[in-house]
C-alpha cells in the first residue's frame, strides 16, 4: 500500500455535506475518503440531503481513482443525496476527469457546477438546503468564493 496523496475535509452542516478537495489523488486517498464520507453521512441515509464540493485546489486522480468515484457516487445517490453542487472554474483537466465520471442529473438527483461558492449556496437554498454554519466555508487562495 502506498501513502495517501490528496487532501480533503468533510463537514456535515444540517442536511448539507460540505467538502473540500486538494492535490493530486491516488487510489489510497479515494478509498480512505470514501470510508470517512460514509461514516460522516450515515445518519442522513433515510432523509434527503445535498452535497457542496469545492474543487478549487484539486488537481486530478490517477486512473484507478475513477472506479472508486463511480461507486461512491452510486452509494450517495442511493442513500438520499438529491442535490449535488461542485465549485470550480472550468479547466480542461477538471472537465475531462470530473465531468466524465460524476453522474449527471436524472429523475431523483440533480448536479450543478458553479464558479463561486456563494452561487452554489444560493442554489442549495432555493431547494431548502441551508448551510447552518456559513463560517465553515473557507476563502480560497484567490478569494473568489465570496
ABEGO torsion letter per residue (X at the ends): XBBBBEBBBBBBBEABBBBBBBEBBBAAAAAAAAAAAAAAAAAAAABBBBBBBBAAABBBBBAAAAAAAAAAAAAAAAAGBABBBBBBBBBAAAAAAAAAABBBBBAABBBBBBABAAAAAAAAAAAGBBBABAAABBBBAAGAAX
